[in-house]
Amino acid sequence: MSSSRRSPALALLLDVVLVVVFAAIGRATHDGDVLGPFGSGLATTAWPFVAALLIGWAVTRAWRRPTTLVRTGLPVWAITVALGMVLRALSGQGVAVAFIIVATITLAVFLLGWRGLARLAARRRRA
């Protein structure tokens, strides 16, 4: 796979992994059982945010510039949080204000953080 094709695929994979890690941390903190029966607990918790992330990628055409913070990271993060909460509510899962705050901050650290670090690394390589 060429570098130009690999970069968006790796960025998407990293985003998905980080969203699943976010869900796993939440389950471990509140439920104690990260996976649940046959992994269904983690899947139930993660799917609204993974689906929202994928929609965010499609809406923003993130594959064009997957590592940019402002053009890709911010809208993908905002869509992941907002639509993830809507999907979570529609599926009968809780969306308490405290959860919305924690999810917003955690997903910002995850989805924006790695992009910020990638930008710093790219600057250092050029210097």
Secondary structure, DSSP 4 states (H G I P E B T S, - for coil): --HHHHHHHHHHHHHHHHHHHHHHHHHHHHTS-SS-GGGHHHHHHHHHHHHHHHHHHHHHTGGGSTT-IIIIIHHHHHHHHHHHHHHHHHTT----HHHHHHHHHHHHHHHHHHHHHHHHHHHHHH-
